[in-house]
Amino acid sequence: MGKIHDGNGWFIKVQANEHPPIHAHVLHPDGKATVTLDGEVVNTGVPRAVLAAARDWIVAHADIVEAEWLRMNNPRRR
């Protein structure tokens, strides 16, 4: 698991063996969400304030999310 950001009681990670589009997972004690690089929320189960903060971080740091996603999901490595 590639943890890329630690929020206040929540964090953002990128996982291996994933499917396009490039996305990150937001994990919170109350649930989880999936957010794409352009900020589209694919599914959610976290409080709205957490989702808003995580979404803003993912969009602002799309280069970091993309680099980690490509590193962990490089099809040539499989």
Long-range contacts (C-beta under 8 A, 24 or more apart in sequence): 2-68, 2-71, 2-72, 4-61, 4-64, 4-65, 4-68, 5-54, 5-57, 5-61, 7-50, 7-53, 7-54, 7-57, 9-50, 10-46, 10-50, 10-54, 12-54, 12-57, 12-58, 12-65, 14-65, 14-68, 14-69, 14-72, 15-72, 16-72, 16-73, 17-73, 18-69, 18-72, 18-73, 22-65, 22-66, 22-69, 22-70, 23-65, 23-69, 24-58, 24-65, 24-69, 26-50, 26-51, 26-54, 37-62, 37-65, 37-66, 38-62
